[in-house]
């Protein structure tokens, strides 16, 4: 009961205040606190800071040849040297077999015994024979090379 009475009196004082008019505070009445001196000490040295300089290298997701244009810059068919061809992959679906070849610069596709460039243009005079794990490329001058999926 006494607690309720105290609470009611505190609430009444809070709502009514002291009953005095508001008196502005003068600068002399303001209490000045002493300045706080903060001293910051350095912790352990992290060591050299590494900065990535990747902006000087080419973006690996951008095409080397601007906007997918032909590296040669012309629309002519680039005839491969069969000595530089490497077999990158073999695929088959039903009776159809496809071999993916590359000479390091250009890509070629051997499909149904005929060789095509990356733009699906027929390379004249080149033919191929599919074997298990390899292909035999026959050039127009009748020279041949067997290219294995994994060079031995």
Kinemage of the C-alpha trace (Angstrom):
@kinemage 1
@onewidth
@group {chain A} dominant
@subgroup {mainchain}
@vectorlist {calphas} color= white
{ca unk a 1} P 0.000 0.000 0.000
{ca unk a 2} L 2.808 2.366 0.863
{ca unk a 3} L 4.485 1.493 -2.416
{ca unk a 4} L 1.369 2.520 -4.329
{ca unk a 5} L 1.233 5.810 -2.441
{ca unk a 6} L 4.884 6.547 -3.217
{ca unk a 7} L 4.341 5.707 -6.877
{ca unk a 8} L 1.333 8.016 -7.105
{ca unk a 9} L 3.255 10.888 -5.475
{ca unk a 10} L 6.229 10.414 -7.802
{ca unk a 11} L 3.936 10.383 -10.817
{ca unk a 12} L 2.165 13.544 -9.641
{ca unk a 13} L 5.495 15.325 -9.107
{ca unk a 14} L 6.693 14.189 -12.491
{ca unk a 15} L 3.592 15.460 -14.255
{ca unk a 16} L 3.355 18.765 -12.430
{ca unk a 17} L 7.043 19.492 -11.957
{ca unk a 18} L 8.238 21.705 -9.171
{ca unk a 19} L 5.827 24.468 -10.010
{ca unk a 20} L 8.534 27.002 -10.804
{ca unk a 21} L 8.848 28.860 -14.029
{ca unk a 22} L 11.519 27.711 -16.452
{ca unk a 23} L 14.683 29.659 -15.791
{ca unk a 24} L 17.309 29.755 -18.527
{ca unk a 25} L 20.695 28.331 -17.622
{ca unk a 26} L 23.593 30.757 -17.702
{ca unk a 27} L 27.068 29.730 -18.918
{ca unk a 28} L 28.390 30.000 -15.349
{ca unk a 29} L 25.975 27.295 -14.199
{ca unk a 30} L 27.253 24.761 -16.730
{ca unk a 31} L 29.577 22.230 -15.191
{ca unk a 32} L 32.764 21.796 -17.180
{ca unk a 33} L 34.143 18.290 -17.282
{ca unk a 34} L 37.872 17.731 -17.497
{ca unk a 35} L 39.183 16.779 -20.957
{ca unk a 36} L 39.737 13.081 -21.481
{ca unk a 37} L 43.111 12.071 -22.782
{ca unk a 38} L 42.941 9.013 -24.991
{ca unk a 39} L 46.120 7.221 -25.772
{ca unk a 40} L 46.004 4.828 -28.720
{ca unk a 41} L 48.765 2.299 -28.951
{ca unk a 42} L 49.476 0.243 -31.997
{ca unk a 43} L 48.907 -3.470 -31.646
{ca unk a 44} L 50.782 -6.174 -33.462
{ca unk a 45} L 51.932 -5.347 -36.949
{ca unk a 46} L 49.930 -7.277 -39.512
{ca unk a 47} L 52.817 -7.294 -41.942
{ca unk a 48} L 52.876 -6.256 -45.534
{ca unk a 49} L 49.527 -5.524 -47.041
{ca unk a 50} L 48.799 -7.523 -50.198
{ca unk a 51} L 47.197 -5.635 -53.053
{ca unk a 52} L 45.805 -7.579 -56.006
{ca unk a 53} L 47.101 -6.216 -59.277
{ca unk a 54} L 44.716 -8.214 -61.442
{ca unk a 55} L 43.648 -5.184 -63.394
{ca unk a 56} L 46.880 -5.355 -65.400
{ca unk a 57} L 46.059 -8.876 -66.635
{ca unk a 58} L 43.407 -9.801 -69.155
{ca unk a 59} L 39.945 -10.833 -67.999
{ca unk a 60} L 39.745 -14.633 -68.412
{ca unk a 61} L 36.037 -14.409 -69.211
{ca unk a 62} L 36.481 -12.025 -72.137
{ca unk a 63} L 37.170 -13.360 -75.604
{ca unk a 64} L 40.750 -12.917 -76.764
{ca unk a 65} L 39.554 -12.102 -80.247
{ca unk a 66} L 37.285 -9.097 -79.895
{ca unk a 67} L 33.582 -9.930 -79.767
{ca unk a 68} L 33.983 -13.438 -81.167
{ca unk a 69} L 35.317 -12.273 -84.524
{ca unk a 70} L 37.555 -14.559 -86.493
{ca unk a 71} L 41.151 -14.474 -85.268
{ca unk a 72} L 42.415 -14.363 -88.845
{ca unk a 73} L 40.242 -11.322 -89.538
{ca unk a 74} L 38.982 -12.730 -92.817
{ca unk a 75} L 36.290 -15.130 -93.872
{ca unk a 76} L 38.714 -17.505 -95.556
{ca unk a 77} L 38.954 -21.085 -94.379
{ca unk a 78} L 42.136 -21.870 -92.450
{ca unk a 79} L 43.561 -25.184 -93.674
{ca unk a 80} L 44.983 -27.161 -90.724
{ca unk a 81} L 48.388 -28.794 -90.621
{ca unk a 82} L 47.571 -32.377 -89.591
{ca unk a 83} L 50.824 -32.566 -87.635
{ca unk a 84} L 49.594 -29.899 -85.216
{ca unk a 85} L 46.092 -31.304 -84.621
{ca unk a 86} L 45.195 -32.712 -81.213
{ca unk a 87} L 42.091 -34.739 -80.412
{ca unk a 88} L 40.149 -32.995 -77.633
{ca unk a 89} L 37.061 -35.189 -77.486
{ca unk a 90} L 34.990 -37.957 -79.025
{ca unk a 91} L 31.204 -38.117 -78.955
{ca unk a 92} L 28.730 -40.563 -80.387
{ca unk a 93} L 24.967 -40.684 -80.622
{ca unk a 94} L 23.569 -43.768 -82.204
{ca unk a 95} L 25.521 -44.295 -85.403
{ca unk a 96} L 26.743 -40.693 -85.663
{ca unk a 97} L 30.258 -40.001 -84.324
{ca unk a 98} L 31.837 -36.587 -83.785
{ca unk a 99} L 35.464 -35.729 -82.974
{ca unk a 100} L 36.605 -32.349 -81.676
{ca unk a 101} L 40.101 -31.349 -82.811
{ca unk a 102} L 42.278 -28.295 -82.229
{ca unk a 103} L 45.621 -27.008 -83.430
{ca unk a 104} L 45.977 -24.604 -80.495
{ca unk a 105} L 44.492 -21.650 -82.379
{ca unk a 106} L 41.523 -22.950 -84.329
{ca unk a 107} L 38.984 -25.654 -83.565
{ca unk a 108} L 37.794 -28.305 -85.999
{ca unk a 109} L 35.027 -30.912 -85.968
{ca unk a 110} L 35.183 -34.280 -87.709
{ca unk a 111} L 31.638 -35.374 -88.435
{ca unk a 112} L 30.626 -38.305 -90.657
{ca unk a 113} L 34.140 -38.565 -92.175
{ca unk a 114} L 34.267 -34.863 -93.137
{ca unk a 115} L 36.281 -32.112 -91.425
{ca unk a 116} L 34.634 -28.765 -90.594
{ca unk a 117} L 36.021 -25.579 -89.056
{ca unk a 118} L 34.521 -23.861 -85.991
{ca unk a 119} L 32.044 -22.013 -88.247
{ca unk a 120} L 30.803 -25.356 -89.633
{ca unk a 121} L 32.388 -24.776 -93.036
{ca unk a 122} L 33.694 -27.826 -94.872
{ca unk a 123} L 37.483 -28.054 -95.067
{ca unk a 124} L 38.082 -29.238 -98.656
{ca unk a 125} L 40.042 -32.429 -99.194
{ca unk a 126} L 40.245 -33.528 -95.535
{ca unk a 127} L 38.550 -36.726 -94.401
{ca unk a 128} L 38.679 -38.822 -91.288
{ca unk a 129} L 38.169 -42.339 -90.017
{ca unk a 130} L 36.869 -43.047 -86.528
{ca unk a 131} L 38.547 -45.710 -84.382
{ca unk a 132} L 38.109 -46.644 -80.734
{ca unk a 133} L 39.750 -43.789 -78.762
{ca unk a 134} L 41.320 -42.165 -81.827
{ca unk a 135} L 40.731 -40.776 -85.310
{ca unk a 136} L 42.762 -40.999 -88.499
{ca unk a 137} L 42.935 -37.747 -90.463
{ca unk a 138} L 43.630 -37.955 -94.202
{ca unk a 139} L 44.932 -34.743 -95.828
{ca unk a 140} L 44.367 -33.792 -99.485
{ca unk a 141} L 47.906 -34.983 -100.349
{ca unk a 142} L 46.935 -38.439 -98.933
{ca unk a 143} L 49.200 -38.070 -95.870
{ca unk a 144} L 47.612 -39.565 -92.753
{ca unk a 145} L 47.935 -39.144 -89.028
{ca unk a 146} L 46.295 -41.126 -86.262
{ca unk a 147} L 45.454 -38.873 -83.324
{ca unk a 148} L 44.687 -40.506 -79.984
{ca unk a 149} L 42.420 -38.997 -77.399
{ca unk a 150} L 45.334 -38.965 -74.965
{ca unk a 151} L 48.692 -38.582 -76.674
{ca unk a 152} L 50.985 -41.485 -75.907
